[in-house]
Amino acid sequence: MNYAHTITVALPYEEAVAKVREELGNQGFGVLTEIDVHATFETKLGSESANTLGDYLILGACNPVLAEQALTADPDMGLLLPCNIVIRREPSAKVTTVQAINAQTMAQLSNAAEIQNVADQADAHLLAALSAVET
């Protein structure tokens, strides 16, 4: 099983970020965390490292209804939440890559039967958001 769903879009990086945020919202997800890896590399490792990486953003997306179901079924699921979404673009790239965690990873790692239903729902919503970003 691949742990990521990946698409590439012919959108500039900033437009891809905005579209991902919009489509996550349309699927009931809010963004709880945001990590600008490029900025962190620049601050901690220098401009050369950041420029080699390119644009790279990690969004921690959460659907509160699904999070409640997951944490009720298995409190350890908090280790896998929120769902990470990566938006990245290498310096010379002509496309932007968008990745979402494959929520089935949760079902693979938990012994709680209820987690499969949560993973199925989360995956369906994440895939719908990626599909909308692609169009």
Secondary structure as the mmCIF struct_conf table of DSSP 4:
data_model
#
loop_
_struct_conf.conf_type_id
_struct_conf.id
_struct_conf.beg_label_comp_id
_struct_conf.beg_label_asym_id
_struct_conf.beg_label_seq_id
_struct_conf.end_label_comp_id
_struct_conf.end_label_asym_id
_struct_conf.end_label_seq_id
BEND BEND1 TYR A 3 TYR A 3
STRN STRN1 ALA A 4 VAL A 9
BEND BEND2 ALA A 10 LEU A 11
HELX_RH_AL_P HELX_RH_AL_P1 TYR A 13 ASN A 26
TURN_TY1_P TURN_TY1_P1 GLN A 27 GLY A 28
STRN STRN2 GLY A 30 ASP A 36
HELX_RH_AL_P HELX_RH_AL_P2 VAL A 37 LEU A 45
HELX_RH_AL_P HELX_RH_AL_P3 SER A 47 LEU A 53
STRN STRN3 ASP A 55 CYS A 62
HELX_RH_AL_P HELX_RH_AL_P4 PRO A 64 ALA A 73
HELX_RH_3T_P HELX_RH_3T_P1 PRO A 75 LEU A 80
BEND BEND3 PRO A 82 PRO A 82
STRN STRN4 CYS A 83 ARG A 89
TURN_TY1_P TURN_TY1_P2 PRO A 91 SER A 92
BEND BEND4 LYS A 94 VAL A 95
STRN STRN5 THR A 96 ILE A 101
TURN_TY1_P TURN_TY1_P3 ALA A 103 ALA A 103
HELX_RH_AL_P HELX_RH_AL_P5 GLN A 104 LEU A 109
TURN_TY1_P TURN_TY1_P4 ALA A 113 ALA A 113
HELX_RH_AL_P HELX_RH_AL_P6 GLU A 114 GLU A 134
#
